[in-house]
Amino acid sequence: MTASVLYDVPGPKAIRRNRMLAVATVIVVAAIIAFFMYRFYLTGQFTAQKWGLFTYSTIWEQILTALGKTLAAFGAAAVGSLILGFVLAIGRLSDHKWVRVPVTALTEIFRAVPVLIMMMLLYYGLPSVGVKMDPYWAVVIALIVYNGSVLAEVLRAGIESLPRGQKEAGFAIGLRKSGVMRLILLPQAVRAMLPVIISQLVVTMKDTALGFIITYPELLYLAKQFSSNVQFGRPLLQSAFVIGGIYIVMCFILSGIAHYLERRLRSGRQGRGGVDDSTSTVPVQPDDPRMHEGGTVTEVLSVQRGRR
């Protein structure tokens, strides 16, 4: 019997103790759930009147319309956040101080301002200076500014975590800094930080719910309207369960996309034997005739890759 390197194998007493703790945990969780179900029953949360609102097709049409508003804001904010994140990340890594310092300051300011305050400044603050903004654009711009600054830090951390030899190898074959960043560093950083990027996009999608405060007609705004319906007994919890379930499904879909992309990238690296052919180097022989014909190192490498 071999012992684990990370922890000692539990003995009979430890196994019995762990089983008792597991059973006790299950009993406590079941008791809490039963208590809430009992309270829901006593307060009439399971009555047909409370749930009758969601038996009408017109209500589900309104929910689908609000879902479309939510996805429209999320889609625009996700694309804008990625673009802004790349721009700010590259700016923070610039060798020019007059570019790096202002971009760093903007990134830190954007990260420090809460999304809700940004939305309220855009929607309620700009009209005081004569600029009126639609709630949709207030939500989208606020989400882009905040999440773009967060993604900029994620991408910057991913780039700086790469071995220094990656950058030096790019310069050695004649690439400029823009080429090194675009062809070598950014692809590897995105691949390494993809789970974090998807997680931040999930946060972006959930933050669209803050738009109900500035009257943007998304899912939470609709749930608030449903909960004030007197005819159906003000179904507050029922509206929260239905709308919350829709958000949970959307989060699961994004998480599934993230896992799918991660598996594809992992299988792609394993299929190439763990070597990325797009950035792999090929030895150049000193007596290669193309070198004496005035060909550059990059051209010779490209020709040799094509022969393989």
Secondary structure as GFF3:
##gff-version 3
##sequence-region A 1 308
A	DSSP	alpha_helix	12	42	.	.	.	ID=ss1
A	DSSP	alpha_helix	48	51	.	.	.	ID=ss2
A	DSSP	three_ten_helix	52	55	.	.	.	ID=ss3
A	DSSP	alpha_helix	57	92	.	.	.	ID=ss4
A	DSSP	alpha_helix	97	112	.	.	.	ID=ss5
A	DSSP	alpha_helix	115	120	.	.	.	ID=ss6
A	DSSP	pi_helix	121	125	.	.	.	ID=ss7
A	DSSP	three_ten_helix	126	129	.	.	.	ID=ss8
A	DSSP	alpha_helix	135	160	.	.	.	ID=ss9
A	DSSP	alpha_helix	164	172	.	.	.	ID=ss10
A	DSSP	alpha_helix	177	180	.	.	.	ID=ss11
A	DSSP	pi_helix	181	185	.	.	.	ID=ss12
A	DSSP	alpha_helix	186	192	.	.	.	ID=ss13
A	DSSP	alpha_helix	194	207	.	.	.	ID=ss14
A	DSSP	three_ten_helix	208	214	.	.	.	ID=ss15
A	DSSP	alpha_helix	219	227	.	.	.	ID=ss16
A	DSSP	alpha_helix	236	271	.	.	.	ID=ss17
A	DSSP	alpha_helix	289	292	.	.	.	ID=ss18
A	DSSP	alpha_helix	297	307	.	.	.	ID=ss19
###
